[in-house]
């Protein structure tokens, strides 16, 4: 059956054209019930004729997705009209709903009511789209009721009073969500409900009816925000909470070219970390400078009673261009733009992990307890919830979702989602790390695993005879990786040539031979984006049979590879470059320590050791040449744990040691990535996936310049070359001084990001840190999906395969690049959080005295970095019992804090002795406390 709709519209050229849209209706769309005597039962989800089948309206799905994901809710019809509405209103909920519908273990069935001849409804004259969709839901529910009949009950679930009234009048069984859940006899399910706003809400602080006095300013309507941004009255940006003071936040604003300080919970005005907000600047006499900023103490409270504390897995907000304020004096720089949030443009609410603070049980409330949820990530406010299982939750880590935050409420309101496990249990706390950073650690589905070749797998005769693949098994190829590495995705060779040159090869696991475009395996890898490395485990992007066996370039086994091979002179000049699919057989899988020991032992003269030395000599020349071009040798506080293999307890902790062997491998990986970037961009200038590192502005480097000036260093930041040379000259009295300066320089820069070459102009492709005009990622396809994309581009550039269709869809490629950047950052944050967790476990029974370096001055203390352990944290000078308690003043220009009488002073980069100890000032919130000794 064909339904058509015609209308006229005016084109850009001014012509009036008639448009006809055809809507095809069918009578062979099945109901999804295996017991139906009319429909085809293939793909049916409903198995029992005596079940209750739920037909949900759109708002139920949007608001109650946490409830729907509970296994107690099943036998659900998801109408196509609902699916479309959800997709348009909330993509995250839509993806969760689609996952439920595709999960074969759940009984959720998508019914295409908009294409069924008996359930499609046309909008009536004067009927709003919302009313038309509500009517479509009722028509579909009635169709199911008539179609199945018998003992099967069809229940339309809606919280819309008018929709429910009309359904009842039309003879359709209908109920509210809460009423239906109560009928299931599982009180705990009620905790999952998003409670509608009610004027009778109880304020959890004192459990008395709220007087509804406004605590926060009402948010401006979106129309006023949009107009204000356009006129320059308001400024848009993403809010980031200071990791050392939860009452201070920063909003990066392109409109004023600076970061705006948001000080105090009132000025933050119910904004969460990560929200996109509209900010109004305060009068200049209310602007602040760095000297006025504090480190929050554990018992800090504001008028609203909200407490947040630092999270070491976050990035310290960057100081940019100081504004011309009025609070300038001889010792302090000009104050910086400060403002207040006037509206939320885009919320960043997600699932929060933490624990409950118990509250008194209100009388006569049928077992319903009010409680405050305290997020483990201390940047977020407490969240008030209602629960019927308080006694079971007090010693648990739980997940809570935020529902609303009214201006009359001190805290946001939310609801319980699920229990993770016991507080303090390592597995529980590790799962918290994964959830907080949106890391998908679920087992791979059967559909994904079905894409893998059967085990045991080996190189076949077809692989060896394939004309696209070169047999390189005769080459002396080896790998150099961290100790215990199982997912080996790169190997090397270096063969002297008769003409005195060297043939040098980088051989990368040929992952795309097994991960084909459009397969469930490829879709899963696209979504995961990267592997995540925690202290005691690895969350793989690809299933282990691929990462540790089939693709891993292990020693003494034949494996498929994608090779980049150069002819180089002894001076490391490239004579020629070629790319080929290959078959290799690694002769050795070395650790960095083993490779370094071979190179250092003059008694060893075996061929592999000779190859290592030749490669190292070439790498040193290549590295020096990069530095001369302006590449910056940056540094980070990378921590390494020694973990008990049985208990997984940390046995030792320290800074990760970088050896020449590490730098040798890095140099050839960089060279391969640059060569591949040049090749793919030459062939595909509009759809290549590249990686760029934007140049920092002088304002971004201002904190580094102030710190350097305070210790007598004059850094030139006019170019990457100038900065690199300045950093090389920054040598203090001890060997760690230079590394600390480089760590501070690293923190002033933005992260490198993936992008589609068609989205930017060539000058923007530049990688600042590497001083490279072009760069990409090719060398780690086992652990990074970006490299999988680049392998496909390289193969297509060599006419090995055709370019997959997705590369013709630039918006889709851009979306993939955005997801890769998101996943990469989350994986880094999860790794840091895992280190923080194991640091607390390690020091819980090991209070320690050690030396630290001051890296930032605050009004009531300073931030220190502990070189021995790679740990950073605040030291308070005004806490009770702390050394030097009294009145302190900050000299911002000299980066110093000192007593008013001048008796004690502390300056940036100064060494101090500290005591490190795990304390728990608040229940279930252990932290590593640093104090002066």
C-alpha positions in Angstrom: 0.0 0.0 0.0 1.3 3.5 -0.9 0.7 6.6 1.1 1.9 9.9 -0.5 2.2 13.4 0.7 2.7 16.4 -1.6 3.7 20.0 -0.9 5.4 22.9 -2.7 8.6 24.6 -1.6 10.7 27.4 -2.8 14.3 26.6 -3.9 17.4 28.7 -3.3 17.1 30.0 -6.8 13.5 31.3 -6.1 11.7 28.6 -8.1 8.6 26.9 -6.7 8.6 23.1 -7.0 6.2 20.4 -6.1 7.6 17.7 -3.8 6.0 14.3 -3.4 7.0 12.0 -0.6 5.9 8.4 -0.8 5.3 6.2 2.3 5.0 2.5 1.6 2.9 0.4 4.0 3.1 -3.3 4.3 1.0 -6.1 5.8 3.9 -8.6 6.3 5.5 -6.9 9.4 5.6 -9.5 12.2 4.6 -9.0 15.8 7.6 -10.8 17.4 5.6 -13.4 19.2 6.7 -17.1 18.7 3.2 -18.2 19.7 1.4 -16.0 17.1 -0.7 -18.1 14.6 -0.6 -15.4 11.9 2.9 -14.0 11.7 6.2 -15.6 10.7 7.9 -16.5 14.0 11.5 -16.1 12.6 13.3 -13.7 14.9 10.5 -13.7 17.5 11.4 -12.5 21.0 8.2 -13.2 23.0 8.0 -16.9 24.0 5.1 -17.3 26.4 1.5 -16.6 25.5 0.7 -15.8 29.2 3.2 -13.0 29.4 2.6 -9.2 29.8 3.9 -7.3 26.7 4.8 -3.7 27.4 4.3 -1.0 24.9 6.3 2.0 26.0 5.9 5.7 25.1 8.9 7.9 24.3 9.2 9.7 27.6 9.3 6.4 29.5 12.3 5.3 27.4 14.0 8.6 27.7 13.6 8.9 31.5 13.7 5.2 32.6 16.5 3.6 30.6 18.2 2.5 33.7 15.1 0.6 34.7 14.7 -0.9 31.2 18.3 -2.2 31.4 17.4 -4.3 34.5 16.8 -7.9 33.7 13.5 -7.8 35.5 12.0 -5.8 32.7 11.4 -7.9 29.6 8.8 -8.6 26.9 8.9 -5.1 25.6 7.7 -3.7 22.2 9.8 -0.8 21.0 7.8 1.0 18.3 9.6 2.6 15.4 7.9 5.9 16.2 9.4 5.8 19.7 12.8 4.7 18.4 12.9 7.7 16.0 11.8 10.1 18.7 14.4 8.9 21.1 17.1 9.1 18.4 16.3 12.7 17.8 16.2 13.7 21.5 19.0 11.7 23.1 21.5 9.7 21.1 23.1 8.1 24.2 19.7 6.7 25.3 19.0 5.6 21.7 22.3 3.6 21.6 21.5 2.0 24.9 18.0 1.1 23.7 19.4 -0.3 20.4 21.8 -2.5 22.5 18.8 -3.9 24.4 16.9 -4.6 21.2 19.9 -6.4 19.7 20.7 -8.4 22.8 19.5 -11.9 22.1 19.3 -12.6 25.9 16.7 -9.9 26.3 13.1 -9.9 25.0 12.9 -6.4 23.4 11.3 -6.4 19.9 11.3 -3.5 17.4 7.9 -3.2 15.7 7.8 -1.0 12.6 4.4 0.5 13.3 5.1 3.4 10.9 5.2 1.0 8.0 2.4 -1.4 8.9 -0.8 -0.8 7.1 -2.9 -1.3 10.2 -0.8 0.8 12.6 0.3 3.8 10.5 -1.6 7.0 11.4 -1.7 10.2 9.5 -1.6 13.5 11.3 -5.1 15.1 11.7 -5.7 18.8 11.0 -4.4 20.9 13.9 -2.8 17.9 15.6 0.7 18.5 17.0 3.5 16.1 16.1 3.6 15.0 19.8 -0.1 14.3 19.9 0.1 12.4 16.6 2.9 10.2 17.9 1.0 9.5 21.2 -2.0 8.4 19.0 0.3 6.2 17.0 1.5 4.5 20.2 -2.1 3.9 21.3 -3.1 2.5 17.8 -0.1 0.1 17.9 -1.0 -1.0 21.5 -4.6 -1.7 20.4 -3.4 -3.6 17.3 -1.3 -5.9 19.5 -4.2 -6.3 21.9 -6.5 -7.4 19.0 -3.8 -9.3 17.1 -2.6 -11.6 19.9 -5.7 -11.8 22.1 -6.0 -14.9 24.4 -4.1 -14.9 27.7 -1.5 -12.4 26.5 -1.8 -9.0 28.2 -0.8 -5.9 26.4 0.0 -3.0 28.7 0.8 0.5 27.5 3.2 2.2 29.9 3.1 6.0 30.1 3.4 8.7 32.7 1.4 11.1 30.5 -1.9 11.5 32.3 -3.8 12.6 29.1 -2.3 9.8 27.0 -3.2 7.3 29.7 -6.8 8.7 30.0 -7.3 8.4 26.2 -5.9 4.9 26.2 -8.3 3.8 28.9 -11.3 5.3 27.0 -10.2 3.4 23.9 -10.2 0.1 25.8 -6.4 -0.1 26.0 -4.8 -1.3 29.3 -2.5 1.4 30.5 -0.5 2.1 33.6 2.2 4.4 34.9 5.8 3.2 35.3 5.8 3.3 39.1 2.4 1.5 39.3 3.7 -1.3 37.0 7.0 -1.7 38.8 5.2 -1.9 42.2 3.1 -4.8 40.7 6.2 -6.8 40.1 6.8 -7.2 43.8 10.4 -6.2 43.7 10.7 -3.0 45.8 14.4 -2.6 44.9 13.3 -1.8 41.3 11.6 1.4 42.6 15.1 2.8 43.3 15.8 2.8 39.6 12.9 5.1 38.8 13.5 8.7 37.8 11.1 10.6 40.1 9.1 13.4 38.5 9.5 16.8 39.9 7.1 17.5 42.7 6.3 20.5 44.9 6.2 18.1 47.8 9.8 17.0 47.5 11.6 16.9 50.8 14.9 18.7 51.2 17.3 16.0 52.3 19.4 18.3 54.4 16.8 18.4 57.2 14.0 16.3 55.8 11.5 19.1 56.3 9.3 20.3 53.5 11.3 22.7 51.4 10.4 26.4 51.6 11.5 26.5 48.0 13.7 29.5 48.6 16.1 29.9 45.6 19.7 29.0 46.5 21.0 29.4 42.9 20.1 31.8 40.2 17.6 30.6 37.6 19.3 29.6 34.3 18.6 31.9 31.3 16.3 30.5 28.6 18.2 29.1 25.6 16.9 31.9 23.3 18.3 34.5 25.6 21.6 32.6 25.9 21.9 32.3 22.1 21.2 36.0 21.6 23.6 36.9 24.4 26.5 34.9 22.9 25.9 36.5 19.5 26.0 39.9 21.1 29.1 39.2 23.2 27.2 39.5 26.5 27.7 35.8 27.3 30.7 33.5 26.5 30.4 29.9 25.7 32.8 27.1 26.8 33.3 23.9 28.6 33.5 24.0 32.4 36.4 22.2 34.0 36.6 22.0 37.8 40.0 22.6 39.4 41.4 19.3 40.6 42.8 21.0 43.7 39.8 23.1 44.7 36.3 21.9 43.8 35.0 25.4 44.4 37.0 26.8 41.5 36.4 26.1 37.8 37.6 27.3 34.5 35.7 27.9 31.2 37.8 28.2 28.1 36.4 30.9 25.9 37.3 31.5 22.3 35.4 34.7 22.3 37.8 36.4 24.7 40.8 34.2 23.9 41.3 33.3 27.6 40.0 31.1 30.4 37.4 32.5 32.7 37.7 31.8 36.4 34.4 30.6 38.0 34.9 30.9 41.8 32.4 29.5 44.3 29.5 27.1 44.0 27.1 30.0 43.6 28.9 31.3 40.5 29.2 27.7 39.2 25.4 27.7 39.4 24.7 23.9 39.2 27.1 23.3 36.4 28.9 20.0 36.4 32.5 19.4 35.2 32.3 18.9 31.5 29.1 20.9 30.9 29.1 23.4 28.1 27.9 26.6 29.7 27.2 30.2 29.1 29.2 32.6 31.3 28.7 36.3 32.1 31.8 38.2 33.1 31.8 39.8 36.5 32.8 43.5 37.0 36.6 43.8 36.8 36.9 44.8 40.4 35.7 41.2 41.2 38.3 39.5 39.0 40.8 37.2 40.6 44.4 36.3 40.0 46.5 33.1 40.7 47.6 34.5 44.1 44.0 34.4 45.4 43.3 30.8 44.5 43.4 28.1 47.2 43.8 24.4 47.7 40.6 23.0 49.2 40.9 21.4 52.6 39.0 18.2 53.3 36.5 19.9 55.6 35.9 23.0 53.4 32.2 23.9 53.2 30.4 26.7 51.5 26.9 28.0 52.2 25.4 25.3 50.1 27.1 22.5 52.0 28.4 21.0 48.8 31.8 19.4 49.0 34.1 18.4 46.2 37.7 17.4 46.4 40.5 16.9 43.9 40.9 14.0 41.5 44.4 13.2 40.4 43.2 11.7 37.2 42.2 15.1 35.9 44.3 17.7 34.1 45.1 20.8 36.0 43.3 23.7 34.3 45.7 25.7 32.2 46.4 29.4 32.9 46.3 31.5 29.8 46.5 35.2 29.0 46.2 37.4 32.1 43.5 40.1 31.6 44.0 43.8 32.4 42.4 43.9 35.8 42.4 46.4 38.7 44.0 44.3 41.4 47.5 44.7 40.1 50.4 45.4 42.5 54.1 45.2 42.7 54.3 41.5 43.4 51.2 40.1 41.7 50.3 40.0 38.1 47.1 41.4 36.6 43.9 39.7 37.6 42.2 37.3 35.2 38.7 37.3 33.7 36.2 35.9 36.2 32.6 35.2 35.7 29.4 33.3 36.6 27.4 30.6 34.8 24.1 31.9 33.6 22.9 28.8 31.7 23.7 25.3 30.6 24.0 24.8 26.9 24.8 21.1 27.0 24.8 18.8 30.1 27.5 16.3 30.6 25.6 14.1 33.1 26.6 10.5 33.1 26.7 7.5 35.6 28.5 8.4 38.8 30.3 5.9 41.0 30.5 6.3 44.8 28.9 5.5 48.1 26.1 6.7 50.4 26.1 8.9 53.5 23.2 7.5 55.6 20.4 9.9 56.6 17.7 9.5 59.3 14.7 7.4 58.2 11.7 9.7 57.9 8.8 8.6 60.0 5.9 6.9 58.3 7.5 6.6 54.9 7.1 2.9 54.3 10.8 2.0 54.3 11.9 4.8 52.0 15.1 6.3 53.1 16.7 9.6 51.9 20.5 9.5 51.5 23.3 11.6 50.1 25.4 9.9 47.4 29.1 10.9 47.5 30.9 10.5 44.2 34.3 8.9 44.3 35.4 11.5 41.8 35.6 14.5 44.1 34.9 17.1 41.4 31.2 16.3 41.5 28.6 17.4 44.1 26.7 15.1 46.4 23.5 13.7 44.9 20.3 13.1 46.9 18.4 9.9 46.3 15.6 7.8 47.7 16.2 4.1 48.4 14.3 1.2 49.9 17.5 -0.8 50.4 19.7 1.6 52.5 21.0 -1.1 54.8 22.3 -3.2 51.9 24.0 -0.3 50.2 26.0 1.5 53.0 29.1 -0.6 52.5 28.8 -0.8 48.7 30.1 1.1 45.7 27.0 2.0 43.7 26.1 3.8 40.5 23.8 6.8 40.6 22.4 8.9 37.8 21.4 12.6 38.1 17.8 13.5 37.2 17.4 17.2 38.0 19.0 20.1 39.9 16.5 22.8 40.7 17.6 26.2 41.8 15.8 25.7 45.1 17.8 22.6 46.0 21.3 22.5 47.5 22.0 19.2 45.8 21.0 17.6 42.5 18.4 14.8 42.7 19.1 11.4 41.2 18.3 7.7 41.4 20.1 4.5 42.2 21.2 2.5 39.1 23.0 -0.6 40.4 25.5 -2.0 42.9 29.1 -2.5 41.8 30.5 -4.3 44.8 32.1 -3.9 48.3 33.9 -0.7 49.1 37.7 -1.3 49.1 37.6 -4.5 47.1 40.2 -4.2 44.3 38.0 -5.7 41.6 35.2 -3.3 42.7 37.4 -0.3 42.7 38.9 -1.2 39.3 35.4 -1.5 37.8 34.7 2.0 39.2 37.7 3.2 37.2 36.4 1.6 34.1 32.8 3.0 34.5 34.0 6.5 35.4 36.1 6.6 32.2 33.5 5.0 29.9 35.8 2.0 29.2 33.9 -1.0 27.7 35.3 -4.0 29.4 32.4 -6.4 28.6 33.4 -9.8 27.1 33.3 -9.9 23.3 30.0 -11.1 21.9 29.5 -14.3 20.0 29.0 -12.3 16.8 32.4 -10.7 17.3 34.2 -14.0 18.2 32.6 -15.6 15.1 34.7 -13.3 12.9 37.9 -14.9 14.2 39.7 -17.6 12.3 39.8 -21.0 14.0 42.6 -21.9 16.3 45.3 -23.0 16.0 46.1 -20.6 13.3 49.2 -20.6 11.1 50.4 -18.9 7.9 49.0 -20.9 5.0 50.4 -21.8 1.6 47.9 -19.4 0.1 49.4 -16.6 2.2 52.9 -17.4 1.0 51.8 -17.6 -2.7 49.7 -14.4 -2.6 51.2 -11.9 -5.0 50.5 -9.0 -2.7 52.6 -10.5 0.0 56.4 -10.7 0.1 58.2 -13.5 1.8 60.6 -12.0 4.3 61.2 -15.0 6.5 64.9 -15.0 5.6 65.5 -11.7 7.3 66.8 -11.5 10.9 63.8 -9.8 12.4 63.3 -9.2 16.2 61.0 -7.2 18.5 61.8 -5.0 21.5 59.0 -4.4 24.0 58.3 -3.9 27.7 58.9 -7.1 29.8 56.0 -9.6 29.6 54.5 -8.0 26.5 52.1 -10.5 24.7 50.4 -8.2 22.2 53.6 -7.6 20.1 52.6 -5.5 17.1 56.0 -4.3 15.8 59.3 -5.8 14.9 62.5 -4.5 13.3 65.4 -5.6 11.1 68.7 -3.9 10.1 70.8 -5.6 7.4 74.1 -4.2 6.1 74.2 -3.9 2.3 77.2 -4.5 0.0 77.3 -0.8 -0.9 77.8 0.2 2.8 74.2 1.3 3.4 71.7 -0.4 5.6 68.3 -2.0 4.8 66.1 -1.1 7.8 62.6 -2.5 8.2 59.7 -1.8 10.5 57.2 -4.7 10.4 53.7 -4.2 11.8 51.2 -6.9 12.6 48.8 -7.2 9.6 45.6 -6.8 11.7 43.5 -5.8 8.7 44.0 -9.3 7.2 41.6 -10.4 10.0 39.6 -7.3 10.8 37.4 -6.7 7.7 35.3 -3.5 7.2 31.6 -3.8 8.1 32.0 -6.9 10.2 30.9 -7.1 13.9 34.5 -7.4 14.8 35.3 -4.1 13.0 32.3 -2.4 14.5 33.4 -3.4 18.0 36.9 -2.2 17.4 35.6 1.1 16.0 33.6 1.7 19.1 36.3 0.7 21.6 38.9 2.7 19.7 41.9 1.6 21.8 43.2 -0.9 24.3 43.3 0.4 27.9 46.3 -0.5 30.2 45.6 -0.6 33.9 48.2 -1.5 36.5 47.1 -5.2 36.8 45.2 -5.8 33.6 44.7 -4.9 30.0 41.3 -4.1 28.4 41.7 -5.2 24.8 40.3 -3.5 21.7 40.4 -6.8 19.9 39.8 -10.4 21.3 42.8 -12.1 22.8 43.1 -14.8 20.1 44.1 -11.9 17.8 46.1 -9.7 20.1 48.2 -12.4 21.8 48.4 -15.1 19.2 47.2 -14.7 15.6 48.5 -11.1 15.1 51.2 -11.0 17.7 54.7 -11.0 16.2 56.0 -13.6 18.6 59.4 -15.2 18.3 60.0 -18.3 16.2 56.5 -18.3 14.6 55.5 -17.2 11.1 53.2 -14.2 11.1 51.6 -11.8 8.6 52.9 -8.2 8.6 52.7 -4.9 6.8 56.3 -3.7 6.3 57.9 -0.3 5.7 61.5 -0.8 4.4 64.1 1.9 3.8 67.6 1.9 2.4 69.6 4.2 4.6 73.1 5.5 4.5 75.3 5.2 7.6 74.4 8.9 8.2 70.7 7.8 8.4 69.7 9.5 5.1 66.9 7.7 3.4 67.7 6.6 -0.2 64.5 4.8 -0.9 61.2 3.7 0.8 59.0 0.8 0.0 55.8 -0.7 1.5 54.7 -4.3 1.3 52.5 -6.9 2.9 54.8 -9.6 4.1 55.3 -12.9 5.9 58.0 -12.7 8.6 59.4 -15.0 11.3 60.9 -13.1 14.3 64.0 -14.7 15.7 63.8 -13.0 19.1 61.3 -11.2 21.3 63.5 -9.0 23.5 62.6 -6.7 26.4 64.0 -3.2 26.6 66.2 -4.3 29.4 67.5 -7.3 27.4 68.1 -5.2 24.3 70.0 -2.6 26.3 72.1 -5.2 28.1 73.1 -6.7 24.7 74.1 -3.3 23.3 76.1 -2.4 26.5 78.0 -5.8 26.8 81.1 -5.4 24.6 81.7 -9.1 24.8 78.6 -9.9 22.8 79.2 -10.0 19.0 76.2 -12.1 17.8 74.2 -11.0 14.7 71.2 -9.7 16.6 73.3 -7.6 19.0 75.2 -6.2 16.0 71.9 -5.3 14.4 70.8 -3.6 17.6 73.9 -1.5 17.7 73.6 -0.5 14.1 70.0 0.5 14.6 70.9 2.4 17.7 73.6 4.3 15.9 71.1 5.2 13.1 68.5 6.1 15.7 70.8 8.5 17.5 71.5 10.4 14.3 67.8 10.5 13.4 66.9 11.7 16.8 69.5 14.5 16.7 68.3 15.5 13.3 64.7 15.8 14.6 65.8 17.9 17.5 67.7 20.2 15.2 64.5 20.6 13.2 62.7 21.7 16.4 61.4 18.5 17.9 60.9 18.9 21.7 62.0 16.2 24.1 59.1 16.3 26.6 58.7 14.3 29.8 55.9 12.8 31.8 55.6 11.3 35.3 55.2 7.7 34.1 54.9 5.3 37.0 55.7 1.6 37.0 54.4 -0.9 39.5 55.8 -4.3 40.5 52.7 -6.4 41.1 52.3 -9.7 42.9 51.3 -12.3 40.3 48.9 -14.1 42.7 47.3 -11.4 44.8 47.9 -8.5 42.3 49.0 -6.4 45.3 51.6 -3.7 44.4 55.0 -4.7 45.7 57.0 -1.7 44.6 56.4 1.6 42.8 58.7 4.0 41.0 59.3 6.2 37.9 59.5 4.3 34.6 63.1 4.3 33.4 63.7 5.2 29.7 66.7 3.6 28.1 68.5 4.0 24.8 66.7 0.9 23.6 63.3 2.6 24.2 64.5 5.6 22.2 65.8 3.4 19.4 62.5 1.7 18.9 60.6 5.0 19.3 62.7 6.6 16.6 62.0 4.0 14.0 58.3 3.9 14.8 58.2 7.7 14.4 59.9 7.3 11.0 57.5 4.6 9.8 54.5 6.8 10.9 55.9 9.8 9.0 56.6 7.7 5.9 53.1 6.2 5.9 51.5 9.7 6.4 53.3 11.0 3.4 52.2 8.0 1.3 48.5 8.0 2.2 48.1 11.8 1.9 49.7 11.8 -1.5 47.1 9.3 -2.7 44.1 10.4 -0.6 44.4 14.1 0.2 40.7 14.4 1.3 40.2 11.3 3.5 43.5 10.4 5.2 43.5 10.0 8.9 46.3 12.0 10.4 47.5 13.2 13.8 48.3 16.8 14.6 49.7 18.6 17.6 48.6 22.3 17.6 51.3 24.8 18.5 50.9 26.3 22.0 50.4 30.0 22.2 52.6 32.1 24.3 49.7 32.6 26.7 49.4 28.8 27.1 53.1 28.7 28.1 52.7 31.6 30.6 52.8 29.3 33.7 56.0 27.7 32.5 57.6 31.1 31.8 56.6 32.4 35.2 58.1 29.4 36.9 61.2 29.5 34.8 61.7 33.3 35.6 61.3 32.6 39.3 64.3 30.3 39.3 66.4 32.5 36.9 65.7 30.8 33.6 65.0 32.7 30.4 63.0 30.4 28.1 62.5 31.4 24.5 59.1 30.1 23.3 59.0 31.8 19.9 59.2 28.5 18.1 59.5 24.8 18.9 63.2 24.9 18.0 63.7 27.9 20.4 61.8 26.1 23.2 63.7 22.9 22.6 67.1 24.7 22.8 65.9 26.6 25.9 64.9 23.3 27.6 68.3 21.8 26.8 70.0 24.7 28.5 67.7 24.5 31.6 70.2 22.6 33.8 70.0 23.0 37.6 72.1 21.8 40.4 70.7 18.3 40.3 69.9 15.8 37.5 66.2 15.9 38.1 65.8 19.7 37.5 65.8 19.4 33.7 63.2 16.6 33.7 60.9 18.6 36.0 61.1 21.6 33.7 60.2 19.4 30.8 57.2 17.9 32.7 55.9 21.4 33.4 56.4 22.3 29.7 54.4 19.2 28.7 51.5 20.3 30.9 51.2 23.6 29.1 50.4 22.0 25.8 47.3 20.6 24.3 47.0 16.9 23.4 47.7 15.7 19.9 44.5 14.7 18.1 43.4 12.6 15.1 41.6 14.4 12.3 40.5 13.8 8.7 42.8 15.6 6.2 39.8 17.0 4.3 38.7 19.0 7.4 41.7 21.3 7.7 44.2 23.2 5.6 47.7 21.7 5.2 49.5 24.2 7.5 47.2 22.9 10.3 48.5 19.3 9.8 51.7 20.2 11.6 52.8 18.2 14.7 54.4 20.7 17.0 56.1 18.3 19.5 57.7 16.2 16.7 58.4 19.2 14.4 56.8 17.1 11.6 54.7 18.6 8.9 52.8 15.2 8.6 52.2 12.5 11.1 49.9 9.6 11.6 49.7 6.3 13.6 50.5 3.1 11.7 52.6 1.0 14.1 50.1 -0.3 16.7 47.0 -1.7 15.0 46.6 -4.4 17.7 45.8 -1.7 20.3 44.7 1.4 18.3 41.9 1.5 15.8 43.4 4.6 14.2 46.2 2.4 12.9 43.7 -0.1 11.5 42.2 2.8 9.4 45.7 3.9 8.3 46.6 0.3 7.3 43.5 0.3 5.0 44.5 3.6 3.5 48.0 2.4 2.9 46.9 -0.8 1.3 44.5 1.1 -1.0 47.3 3.5 -1.9 49.4 0.6 -3.1 46.4 -0.9 -5.0 46.4 -3.9 -2.8 42.7 -3.4 -1.9 40.0 -1.0 -2.8 39.3 1.8 -0.4 36.3 0.9 1.8 33.1 3.0 1.1 33.3 4.7 4.5 36.3 6.8 3.3 34.0 8.5 0.8 31.8 9.7 3.7 33.9 12.4 5.2 31.5 13.4 8.0 31.5 9.7 9.1 35.3 9.6 9.1 35.4 12.8 11.1 33.0 11.2 13.6 35.3 8.2 13.9 38.3 10.5 14.5 36.3 12.3 17.2 35.5 9.0 18.9 39.2 7.9 18.7 40.2 11.1 20.4 37.6 10.6 23.1 38.5 7.0 23.6 42.3 7.8 23.7 41.8 10.4 26.4 39.6 8.1 28.4 42.1 5.3 28.2 44.8 7.6 29.5 42.6 8.8 32.3 41.6 5.3 33.3 45.3 4.3 33.4 46.0 7.3 35.7 43.1 6.4 37.9 44.3 2.8 38.1 47.7 4.1 39.2 46.1 6.3 41.8 44.1 3.3 43.2 47.2 1.1 43.4 49.2 4.0 44.9 46.7 4.2 47.8 46.9 0.4 48.2 50.7 0.5 48.2 51.0 3.3 50.8 48.1 2.2 53.0 50.6 0.1 55.1 53.7 2.0 54.1 53.8 5.6 55.5 56.8 7.2 54.0 59.1 10.2 54.3 60.6 11.4 51.0 61.7 14.4 49.1 59.4 16.4 46.8 59.6 19.4 44.5 57.2 22.4 44.7 55.6 22.9 41.3 52.8 25.4 42.0 52.1 28.0 44.7 48.7 28.6 46.2 47.4 31.1 48.8 47.3 28.4 51.5 50.0 26.0 50.4 51.5 24.5 47.3 51.4 21.6 44.9 54.4 19.2 45.1 55.7 16.5 42.8 57.4 13.4 44.2 60.1 12.3 41.8 60.7 8.9 43.4 57.1 7.8 42.9 55.8 10.1 40.2 53.1 11.4 42.5 51.7 14.9 42.7 49.5 16.4 45.4 48.7 19.4 47.6 50.5 20.4 50.8 48.6 22.7 53.1 50.3 25.4 55.2 47.3 26.5 57.1 45.9 23.2 58.3 45.9 22.6 62.0 49.2 21.0 63.1 51.0 21.7 59.8 54.5 23.1 60.0 54.6 26.9 59.9 50.9 27.5 60.7 50.1 31.2 60.7 49.5 33.9 58.2 51.0 33.5 54.8 51.3 35.8 51.8 52.0 34.9 48.1 54.5 36.7 45.9 53.1 35.6 42.5 55.9 37.2 40.5 58.6 35.3 42.4 56.4 32.2 42.7 56.9 32.1 46.5 54.7 31.8 49.6 56.1 33.2 52.9 55.2 34.1 56.4 54.3 37.7 56.9 57.3 38.1 59.2 59.6 36.6 56.6 60.7 33.8 58.9 59.8 31.0 56.5 59.4 30.9 52.7 58.9 28.3 50.0 59.5 28.8 46.3 58.6 27.0 43.2 60.9 24.1 42.3 62.3 24.2 45.8 62.9 20.7 47.3 61.0 19.9 50.5 60.7 16.9 52.8 57.2 15.5 53.1 55.4 12.7 54.9 53.1 10.5 52.7 50.3 8.6 54.4 46.9 7.2 53.4 44.1 8.8 55.5 40.3 8.7 55.4 39.0 12.0 56.6 35.6 11.1 55.2 34.0 7.7 55.1 34.9 5.6 52.1 37.1 8.4 50.7 40.7 7.3 51.3 43.3 9.6 50.0 47.1 10.0 50.0 47.9 12.9 52.3 51.1 14.9 51.9 52.4 16.9 54.9 55.6 18.9 55.5 58.1 17.5 57.9 
